[in-house]
Amino acid sequence: MYQDHFNLSAGSPAGRAAPAAPAPLRVGLLGLGTVGGGTLAVLLRNAELIAARAGRRIEVRLVAVRNLPRAAATLAQLLGESSSARVQLTDDTQALIHNPEVDVVVEVMGGTTLARTLVLQAIANGKHVVTANKALLAEHGSEIFAAAQARGVVVAYEGAVAVSIPIIKALREGLTANRIEWVAGIINGTTNFILSAMRERGLSFATALAEAQALGYAEADPAFDVQGIDAAHKLTLLAANAFGVPPQLADVQVHGITGLDAADVAFAERWGYRVKLLGIAKRRGNALELRVHPTLLPTDHLLAQVHGSMNAVMVKSDAAGITLYYGAGAGAEPTGSAVIADLVDLTRSASLPPAQRVPALGFQSGALSAMPVVAADDVQNAFYVRLDLSRPDATLPRVLQALALAGVQVQRMEVLPHPADAVQPCLVLLTQPLALRELRPALQAVEAWPEVLGYANVLRVESLV
């Protein structure tokens, strides 16, 4: 006769006690600004869901901040009625770093000086580290990853690149069987917002930047964004995971959008192109191209369809082909989502021997090797060129002759009025693919003519197929 034995003692089979719940992962948070607040908000709101996926709870126990009153107000707002959450505040970072009840240090304070010191101290104390600080890892990643390996702890950083897009996980896990040919992406939301505004509404760079600042997309000092430095930090980490190289930030060739004219955005659109600030890491034989610059893309290209502050990364590999990853590139909760994804990974892998964990840069440390980088002058592209002329009828034949003598072949040209000054004629042309070192001497000669006003505006053209 069947007998039910499953309700004899507190819901446990045959009277056996239910297994004890695993201890929570205890987190110390360095910083409670935009990213720190977003991380804590998502952790509190989705605590049960996250625990169900992670296998145990993830709890922020201690938060270190500079401004205690402001942080206390933020924390009170985040906690609300959540009396079960035990979160303490301190303005002593050392108290957090050395606290034996903190398993993981989450660094979301930014900067590269104090953050580097605290991250290295946390590692030395045997604590795992999660960070969203791309500048820290692009500049000091080799030192930090080596220290973590020696101590047997994890440094995770999904939130450092294209925040809501799990591109680091895709490169080092999802595409692990592939030989990566290139990685290219829109990896700075501020500049993409500016370029979108310039294209859609004909705004000048300065006006579009001011709007981005008013909306909170750009900082009061936007240099890191508009000069391409932020994108270079992210590209450094993408290239490391794609090609098995240590972070090579010093080798990234960077050109921002500060010199971009609304005329170039308009003329590119007229010819079937869109201007995007791209980070490109491309395999070239036994070398790499590592470059960040404004680029003309065909308007039907997938990356050309990424508007506003959104990010997208495209990867070409031998087995998987071309894959695209799209999502929010900034924001409190999108970044917090990536930070928590790292924490969940840690709950699953922290107990594994270090050799069985996913390597920090996707390749075993002994397999990492720096690669030479192709000089910007030697990278071959078609080029868009705009010259402002005082006498186009007389000057155009001479320009074409100078280009022809230098071996530069022109595939398209047009004389157009400047969008902001209808009486100012512009010569716009598109070259056949060549190296910049082949184009530069001809343009320098032409720029010296009195009929040519100012300097040539030159942009690379990419197909990315």
N, C-alpha and C positions, 0 to 999 in steps of 0.2 A: 504494500500500500504506500502510495506517495506521501511523503511528509515534508512540509516546508520547514527548512532549518535556517532561513535567512532573516528571521526577525526575533532572535533570541536575546540579543544584547546590543542595544544602541545601534541597530541597523547593521551589525557586523555579522558575517557568516559564522554559524556554529558557535556563537558566543565569543569569538575572538575579538579583541579590541581593535578598533580602527587604527590604521597606521598613522603615526604622528605627521602632521603637516610639515613639509620641509621648511627650514628656516628661510626667512626672506632675504633677498639680496639687499644689503644696506648701502645706501648711496649718500655720498657727500657732494654737495653742489657748490662749485666755485662760481658765484655770480647769480644774481636774480634779476637781470635786466630782461631784454626782449626774449632772448633764447631761453634763459633760465626759467623765466615765468611761463613761457609756452610749454617747456618740458614738464614742469610741475603740474600745470593745468591739465595736460593730457594724461599724465600718470594718475592724477586724482580722479578724473572723470571716467577713465576706462580701466580702473584698477583691476576689476574682476576679469574683464576680457583679457587684459595683458597677462594676468596670473594664469589664466586658463591656457594661454599659448606658451607661456614661459615655463610652467610647471611649478612656479612658486611666486610669491608676491615680490614686487620691487618697491621698496620704500625709501623715500628721501628722509634721512634722519637729521642731517645737519647742513645748513647753508651758510657759507661765508660771504660777506658783503662788505663794501666800504661804508655805506650809509645805512646804519641800523634803523633809524626812524622810517626812512622811506621803504626799506625792505620789509619792515614790520607791517606797514600799511598794505603793501603788495601781498604779503603772505596772508594777512587777515582776509583780504578780498578773495584770494585763491581758495583758502580753506573753507570759508563760509561756515556751514553747519557741520563740516566734517570733523567732529571732535575726536574721531578715532585716529586721525593722522597725527603722528608725533614728530613735528618738525621744529628743530631748534635753530636759532639764529646766532651768529657770532661775527665779530669783525676781526677775528684772529685766524688768518689762513693756516697758520701752523697748528692751531688746535684741531682743525679739520684734517690736515695732512697726516698728523700723527695719532689720530683717534683710532683706537683698536676696534671700535664698533663700526667703522666705515670699511666696506669691502671694495667699493669702486669710487673713484674720484671722477666726477663729471666736470670738465673745465669748459665753461661758457663765458669766461670773463673777457676774452679777447686779448690782443697785444701779444708780443713775442718775448718780452723781457721777464716780467714777473711770472707769466704763464709758463715759460720754459723752466724756470727755477722750481715752481711748484709741481709741475708734471714730473720732472726728474726726481724730486723728493718723494712724491707719491710712489713712483716706480721702485725707488730704493727701499721704501717701506713695505714692498710686496703687495701694493694695491694695483688693481687694474685701472685703466684710464680710458674714459670716453671723452672725445673733444670734437667740437665743431669749428675748430680754429685752423683754417687752411693756411694762413700766413705762418703760423707756428710750425706746422708740419712741412710746408714747402721750404722753409728756411732752416729748420733744425730737425727735420724728420729722420735723417740718417742717425744722428746722435740718439734721438729718443727711441727709435725702433731697436737700435743695438742695445740700449740700456734695458728695454723691456724684455728682449730675448735673453739677455744674460741673467735677469732676475726671474724669468719664467712667468711673466705676466703679459696681459693683452693691452694693446693700444688700439682702440677702435675709433673710426672717424667718418662714418657715412654722412653725417651732417655737414662735413666740411666742403662737399662738392655737390652743387645743384640740389640742395637740401631734400626736397620731397621725392627726388628721383633716386632709386636705389642703384645708382650706376657703379659704385665701388663693388657692391655685391655682385652685380651682373658681370663685371669684368673678371673678378677673381674667383667667382664660383660658377655662375651660369654659362660663361664662355670659356671655361678653363680648358676645354679640349681644343680651342681654336688658336691658330696663328693670326694675330690681329694685324691688319694692314694699315688701318688708320682709325683715329678717333677725332671727331670734329663736333663742336657744339657751340650753342649760345649759352654761356655759363655765367653771365652777369645780367641780372634782371634790370638793373638801373639803366645800362646802356641800351638794352633792347627796348625799354620804354621810351627813351629819348629818340631812338631811330624810328620807332613806330610813329611817334608824334610828328616828327619831321616829315615822314612820308605821307601820313594820312591827312595832316592839316597844314602842311607847308611851313611849319614853324622853323625858325632859326635854331641853331644848336643852343644858344644862350637862353632863348625863351623856353625851349623844351626842357633844358636842365632846371631852370627856375621852377617849372611846373612839377618836375620830378621831386624837387626838394620840398615844395609845398605839400605834396601828397605823401611825403615820407619815404619815397623810393630812393632818394639820394641824401647823403649826409650833408651837413653844412659845408664840410670840406670834402668834395666829391672826387678828389684826385685819384684815389685807389681804383674807383670804378671807371671814370672816363679816360684815364690814362692806360687802362688795360691791365693794371697791376693785379687786381683781384682775380681777373680771368687767368692771368699767368700763374698765380698760386694754385688755382684749381687744375689748370692744364698740367702742371708739374705732377700732381698726384694721379691724374688720369693716365699720363704717359708711363709713370712708374708701374701701375697695375696692368697696363696694356702690354708693355714691352719688356718687363723684367729689369728695369734700370732703377738705380737709386734716385731720389729726388734731385733733379738737375735744373733748379730754378735759374741759376746764373746763365744757362744756355738758352733760355726761352727768349726769342726775339719779339719785342713788344712794341706795338704802335697803337695808340688809343684813338679816340674819335674827336679829340678837342679841335683838330684842324678841319673837321668835315664841314662842308658847306651844304646848305639846303639845295643848292643848284645840282650838286652831284647826286643827291638822293632822287631829285625829280628827273634828271636826265637818265639815270639808271632805270627808273620805272618806265620811262618812255621807250627804252630799248629792251624791255622785258626782263629787267633784273631788279633785285632788292638788295639794299646795303644792310649787312649784319656784321656785328663784331663777333668774329669767330675765334675760338681757340682750336688749333689744329695740331695734332701729333700724328706724323705719318712716317711709315717705314720707307727708307730710300736705300735699298741694298743693305749694306752693313752699317748704315748711319740713320739718323732721324732728322726729320723736320719738326721743330718745336716753335710755333709762332702764334701770336695773337695780333690781329689787325682787322680793320674794317674791310669787308669783302663783298664783291658783287656775286650774288647767287641768282640763277634763273628763277623767275617768279613761281614756276610750278614745282620747284624743289621743296621737299618736306620742311626743311629748316627755314625756308623763306616764308612759310605759313605760320611761324611762331611769332606772336604779336604781344604787345604790352610788356609786362614784367616777367613773362613766362620764360622758362629755360627748356632746352632740349639738347640731347646728346645723341649722335649717330655713330655707330661702330660698324666697320667693315672687317669681316673675318673670313677665313677660307672655308670653313664648314657651315657656319650659320648664315653667311652672307651679310647683308646690310640689316641692322636692327636699329630701332629708334626708341628713345626713352624721353618722355615729355612730362613736365609738371611744374609746380611752383618753385621758383628759384630763391625765394626769400620768404621771411615771415616767421612769427613766433611759433605757431603750432606746426607748420610744415617742417621747420628745423627740429622742433621738439619731437616730432614723429620719427625723424631719422636718428636722433639721439636715443630714443627709447628702443628702436629696432636694434641698435648696438647693445643696449642693456639686456634685451631678450636673448640675443646671441650669446652674451656672456653667461647668462643663467644656464644655457645649454652646454657651453664648452669649457667653462672655468675649471671644472673638475677633471678635464681630460689632460693627459700629459702634453706638454707644450708641442711636441713633435706631431701630435694628432690634431692640432688646431689649424684653422685657415691662416696662412702666413699674412702678416700685416700688409704686404704689398703684392700678395697673390702668388709670389714665387718664393721658394725656400731661400733663406738669406744667402746661402752659399752659391746660389744660381744668379744672384743679382750682379749685373755688370754694366758700368756706364758705357754709353755708346757715343761716338762722335756725332756732332750736330751740324747739319748742312748750313752754311752761312746764308743769310737772307738774300744776299746778292746773287747766289747761285741757285735759288729756288725758281723753277720755271713756272710761269703762269701766262695767260693772256692778261693784258693790262688795260684798264680804262684810264684815259688821260683827258684832262680838261685844261685848255689854255685860254685865258682872256686876252683878246686881241683888240688893238685900236683900229687897225686897217685890215680886216680879214681878207678882202679880195686880193690885196697885194701880198699878204703874208702867207696865206694858205699854201701856195705852190712852193714857197721856200721851206716851210715846215715839212712838207711831204718829201721834198728833195733831201733835206737833212736827215730825216728818218731813213730814207732809202739808202743813202750813203753809209749809214751805220748798220745796215742789214736788218732794219726793223720793218716788218711787213704789216700793213694796216688792212684789217678786214672790214672796217666800217668807219665812217666819219660823217659829221654833220655840223653845220654852223647854226647855233641856236641863240636866241636872246636869253640873257640871264633872268631867271624868274623874279628876282628882286629888283632888277634894273633893266627894263625892256630895251634900252638903247645900248646896253653893253653886250656886244657879240662874244660868244664863246665857241671855240673850236673843240668839239668832243670827238674823240676817236677811240677805237678798240683795236689793239694789236693782236697779231697772232702770238701763240705761246713763245716765250723766250725768257732768258734770265734777266733779272733787274740790272745786272752789271752791263748787259748789252744795250739796255734802253737808256740808262742814266746819262752817259756822255752826250748823246744826241739831245736829250732834254736840257741838259746844262748849257749846251751851246745855244739852243733856241731861246732859253730864258734870258740870255744876255742881250737879245735884240731889243731896241727901244719900242718896237711895235707890240711886244709881248708884255703884258701887265702882270707883274708879280711872278710867282712860281707856278709851275705845273702842279695840278692836283692829280695824284696817281693812286689808283686802287687796284688791288689784285682781283682777278676773276676766278672763281672756282666752280667746278662742275660736281665734284664729290659723288662719283658713281663707281 
